[in-house]
Amino acid sequence: MSMSDADHIAFDTWPEWRLALDSPPSMIRRLAGGLTNQNYLLKAAGLRLVMRVNHSDSTGLGIDRQREQEILEKISGKAFAPVVFYCDPARGVLVTQYIEGYQWQPNELADTAKVDSLVNLVRQVHDVSEHIPPFDYGAHVRDYWQQLLESNQPFPMTALKLYRSIEARLPAFQDAIKEPVLCHHDLTPANIIENSDGQLLVLDWEYAGAGSPLIEAVGLARYWQHPDLATRIHTRAEDKETLQLAEDIVDFYELAWSLLRQQSSGR
C-alpha cells in the first residue's frame, strides 16, 4: 500500500502511542478520507486502530487541531468519546480505537426512540462545560469570508448577503453566551456510531469548542432534517431575532464550507 511521506512520518510515531508495542502495527487498509484527513485502519496489541493523518491545508476549513486535542483530553473516559492512544497536532497525527458498530443514517429519526437517544447524547456532550477552550463564532465566520475573498473565485450572491446580514451582530451574539457548553458543531449522521451495547459514540471533534447550544440545536435540525430537534435540545425561549441570527450563522457556515471545499478539491 502506497503512503505519502507525511503518512510514513505519522506511522513512525508508533513507539510513542499509549500502547505497549514491541513492533510496528500492522496495516489493514486505507479508509475513506477527505480533504482534511487521510485515515488508515491498523492492528496492534489485539486492537483495531484508526490513524488519522492531517493534511497540511486543513486549517483552511476552520479546523483548530490544538483545540481538538484539548477537548479530546477533557472528554477522555466519557461514554460518548473515542479512546485516544496518540494525539500530536504538531505532527498532524491522531490515533484512536476503531469503533465497531453501526453508523447512523439520516432516516434513523423516523424511530422516536432514536430521537430520544440522540437528544440524550447531545445533553451528555453539553453537560461538559468546565475548562473547554472557547469557540469564537465571529472569528470563524470572518475567517471563512476572508478565504472566500482571497480565493479570487466566484461565489453566489447568497454568501455575500448572509455575511452582510450577520457581520455586525456577531460580537453581541458571542457576548450573550453567558454559560458556554461543549458543542461538537458537526453532529451529522456520519459522525455518530452506535456500538453493540447501544451506546452512541461521537467521531471527529475538529470543530468542537465551548459555545452556544442554540447553534448546535439549529445545526442538528438541519443535518437530520428534523425540526423538532432544535426545541428538544435547546429548551430556553429565544426571541425571534436571536433565532434568525443563529439560523443565518449556520447557513453561512454550511455555504462557505461547501464553497471552500469545492475550491480546495479543484486545486
C-alpha positions as CSV (number, residue, x, y, z in Angstrom):
1,M,0.0,0.0,0.0
2,S,1.5,3.3,-1.0
3,M,1.8,6.0,1.6
4,S,2.9,9.6,1.3
5,D,5.9,10.9,3.2
6,A,3.6,12.6,5.7
7,D,1.8,9.3,6.3
8,H,5.1,7.4,6.8
9,I,6.2,10.0,9.4
10,A,2.9,9.6,11.2
11,F,3.2,5.8,11.1
12,D,6.7,6.0,12.6
13,T,5.3,7.6,15.8
14,W,4.0,4.2,16.9
15,P,6.6,3.8,19.8
16,E,5.0,6.9,21.4
17,W,1.5,5.6,21.4
18,R,-0.2,4.7,24.6
19,L,0.1,1.0,23.9
20,A,2.7,-1.4,24.9
21,L,4.0,-2.2,21.4
22,D,7.2,-4.1,20.7
23,S,6.8,-3.8,17.0
24,P,5.1,-1.6,14.5
25,P,1.3,-2.0,14.0
26,S,0.0,-4.0,11.0
27,M,-1.6,-2.1,8.2
28,I,-5.1,-3.4,7.3
29,R,-6.3,-0.9,4.7
30,R,-6.6,2.7,3.8
31,L,-10.0,4.1,4.9
32,A,-12.1,6.6,3.0
33,G,-10.5,10.0,3.5
34,G,-11.4,13.6,2.7
35,L,-9.8,17.0,2.0
36,T,-8.6,17.4,5.6
37,N,-7.5,13.9,6.6
38,Q,-6.3,10.5,5.4
39,N,-7.3,7.6,7.6
40,Y,-5.7,4.1,8.0
41,L,-7.1,1.0,9.7
42,L,-4.4,-0.7,11.7
43,K,-4.0,-3.6,14.0
44,A,-1.8,-3.6,17.2
45,A,-1.9,-5.1,20.7
46,G,-5.0,-7.1,19.7
47,L,-6.9,-4.0,18.8
48,R,-8.0,-2.3,15.6
49,L,-7.0,1.3,15.4
50,V,-7.6,4.3,13.2
51,M,-4.7,6.5,12.4
52,R,-5.7,9.9,11.1
53,V,-3.1,11.9,9.2
54,N,-4.0,15.6,8.9
55,H,-3.5,17.4,5.6
56,S,-1.4,20.5,5.7
57,D,-4.2,22.7,4.4
58,S,-6.8,21.6,6.9
59,T,-6.7,24.9,8.8
60,G,-8.2,26.5,5.7
61,L,-11.6,24.9,6.6
62,G,-11.6,26.4,10.1
63,I,-10.1,23.4,11.9
64,D,-8.1,24.0,15.1
65,R,-6.1,20.9,15.9
66,Q,-4.8,22.2,19.1
67,R,-8.3,22.9,20.4
68,E,-9.3,19.5,19.3
69,Q,-6.5,17.9,21.3
70,E,-7.5,19.8,24.5
71,I,-11.1,18.7,24.1
72,L,-10.2,15.1,23.5
73,E,-8.2,15.2,26.7
74,K,-11.2,16.7,28.6
75,I,-13.7,14.1,27.4
76,S,-11.4,11.1,27.9
77,G,-13.3,8.4,29.6
78,K,-16.7,9.7,28.7
79,A,-19.1,7.1,27.3
80,F,-19.6,9.0,24.1
81,A,-15.9,9.7,23.4
82,P,-13.5,7.6,21.3
83,V,-10.5,6.1,23.1
84,V,-7.4,8.1,22.1
85,F,-4.0,6.4,22.0
86,Y,-2.0,9.3,20.5
87,C,-2.6,12.9,19.5
88,D,0.0,15.3,18.3
89,P,-1.3,18.4,16.4
90,A,2.3,19.4,15.5
91,R,2.9,16.2,13.7
92,G,-0.7,16.0,12.4
93,V,-1.4,12.6,13.9
94,L,-4.4,11.2,15.8
95,V,-4.7,7.5,16.7
96,T,-8.0,6.2,18.2
97,Q,-9.5,2.8,18.8
98,Y,-11.6,1.7,15.9
99,I,-15.3,1.7,16.9
100,E,-17.2,-1.4,16.0
101,G,-20.8,-0.6,15.3
102,Y,-23.5,0.8,13.1
103,Q,-23.1,4.3,11.6
104,W,-26.4,6.1,11.9
105,Q,-28.2,7.1,8.7
106,P,-30.2,10.3,8.1
107,N,-33.5,8.4,8.2
108,E,-32.9,6.9,11.7
109,L,-35.0,9.5,13.4
110,A,-38.2,8.0,11.9
111,D,-37.9,5.9,15.1
112,T,-38.9,8.1,18.1
113,A,-36.7,6.0,20.4
114,K,-33.7,7.0,18.4
115,V,-34.8,10.7,18.6
116,D,-34.7,10.3,22.3
117,S,-31.3,8.6,22.2
118,L,-29.8,11.4,20.0
119,V,-31.2,14.1,22.3
120,N,-29.8,12.3,25.3
121,L,-26.4,12.1,23.6
122,V,-26.3,15.8,22.9
123,R,-27.2,16.5,26.5
124,Q,-24.3,14.4,27.7
125,V,-22.0,16.4,25.4
126,H,-23.4,19.7,26.6
127,D,-23.1,18.6,30.3
128,V,-19.3,19.1,29.8
129,S,-18.6,22.8,30.3
130,E,-15.6,23.3,32.5
131,H,-12.2,24.2,31.1
132,I,-13.2,23.8,27.5
133,P,-11.4,26.1,25.0
134,P,-13.9,28.6,23.6
135,F,-15.3,28.6,20.1
136,D,-15.4,32.1,18.6
137,Y,-18.3,32.2,16.1
138,G,-17.4,35.7,14.9
139,A,-13.8,34.7,14.1
140,H,-14.9,31.6,12.4
141,V,-17.4,33.5,10.1
142,R,-14.8,36.2,9.3
143,D,-12.1,33.6,8.6
144,Y,-14.4,31.8,6.1
145,W,-15.4,35.1,4.5
146,Q,-11.8,36.2,4.1
147,Q,-10.9,33.0,2.5
148,L,-13.8,33.4,0.0
149,L,-12.5,36.8,-0.9
150,E,-8.9,35.7,-1.2
151,S,-9.7,32.7,-3.4
152,N,-10.5,35.0,-6.3
153,Q,-13.2,32.5,-7.3
154,P,-16.8,33.4,-8.0
155,F,-19.3,32.7,-5.3
156,P,-23.0,33.1,-5.1
157,M,-24.6,36.4,-4.0
158,T,-26.3,34.4,-1.2
159,A,-22.9,34.2,0.6
160,L,-22.4,38.0,0.5
161,K,-26.0,38.7,1.6
162,L,-25.7,36.2,4.5
163,Y,-22.3,37.6,5.6
164,R,-23.6,41.2,5.5
165,S,-26.7,40.3,7.5
166,I,-24.7,38.7,10.4
167,E,-21.4,40.6,10.4
168,A,-22.4,43.5,12.7
169,R,-24.4,41.3,15.1
170,L,-21.7,38.7,15.7
171,P,-20.0,40.4,18.7
172,A,-23.2,40.8,20.6
173,F,-24.2,37.2,19.8
174,Q,-20.8,36.0,21.2
175,D,-21.1,38.2,24.3
176,A,-24.6,36.8,25.0
177,I,-23.2,33.3,25.5
178,K,-23.0,33.5,29.3
179,E,-22.8,29.8,30.0
180,P,-21.0,28.1,27.1
181,V,-21.0,24.3,26.9
182,L,-19.1,21.8,24.9
183,C,-20.6,21.9,21.4
184,H,-19.5,19.4,18.7
185,H,-20.7,21.7,15.9
186,D,-20.8,18.8,13.3
187,L,-23.1,16.1,14.7
188,T,-24.0,14.8,11.3
189,P,-25.1,11.2,10.8
190,A,-21.6,10.4,9.5
191,N,-20.2,11.3,12.9
192,I,-22.4,9.1,15.1
193,I,-21.9,5.4,15.6
194,E,-23.9,3.0,17.8
195,N,-21.8,0.2,19.3
196,S,-23.1,-3.3,20.1
197,D,-24.1,-2.1,23.6
198,G,-26.4,0.5,22.2
199,Q,-24.1,3.4,23.2
200,L,-23.8,6.2,20.8
201,L,-20.2,7.5,20.2
202,V,-19.2,10.7,18.5
203,L,-16.4,11.0,16.0
204,D,-14.5,13.9,14.6
205,W,-14.1,16.7,17.2
206,E,-12.3,19.0,14.8
207,Y,-14.8,21.8,15.1
208,A,-15.7,21.4,18.7
209,G,-15.4,24.1,21.4
210,A,-17.2,25.8,24.3
211,G,-20.1,27.6,22.6
212,S,-23.8,28.1,22.1
213,P,-26.2,25.2,22.5
214,L,-28.6,27.2,20.2
215,I,-26.1,26.9,17.3
216,E,-25.7,23.2,18.0
217,A,-29.5,22.7,18.1
218,V,-30.1,24.6,14.8
219,G,-27.3,22.7,13.1
220,L,-28.7,19.3,14.3
221,A,-32.2,20.2,13.0
222,R,-30.6,20.9,9.6
223,Y,-28.3,17.8,9.4
224,W,-31.1,15.4,10.4
225,Q,-34.0,17.2,8.6
226,H,-35.9,17.0,11.9
227,P,-37.2,20.5,13.0
228,D,-38.3,19.2,16.5
229,L,-34.7,18.5,17.4
230,A,-33.9,22.2,17.9
231,T,-36.6,22.7,20.6
232,R,-35.8,19.3,22.2
233,I,-32.1,20.3,22.6
234,H,-32.3,24.0,23.3
235,T,-35.3,24.4,25.6
236,R,-34.7,28.0,26.6
237,A,-37.0,30.5,24.9
238,E,-35.3,32.8,22.5
239,D,-36.6,35.9,20.7
240,K,-37.3,35.7,17.0
241,E,-34.3,37.9,16.1
242,T,-31.8,35.6,18.0
243,L,-33.3,32.5,16.5
244,Q,-33.0,34.0,13.0
245,L,-29.4,35.1,13.6
246,A,-28.4,31.5,14.8
247,E,-30.0,30.1,11.6
248,D,-28.2,32.6,9.4
249,I,-24.8,31.8,11.1
250,V,-25.4,28.1,10.5
251,D,-26.5,28.8,6.9
252,F,-23.3,30.8,6.3
253,Y,-21.1,28.1,7.8
254,E,-22.6,25.4,5.6
255,L,-22.5,27.5,2.4
256,A,-19.0,28.9,2.9
257,W,-17.6,25.4,3.9
258,S,-19.1,23.9,0.8
259,L,-17.6,26.6,-1.4
260,L,-14.2,26.4,0.1
261,R,-14.2,22.6,0.0
262,Q,-15.1,22.7,-3.7
263,Q,-12.3,25.2,-4.4
264,S,-9.8,23.0,-2.4
265,S,-10.8,19.9,-4.3
266,G,-10.3,21.7,-7.6
267,R,-6.7,22.6,-6.9
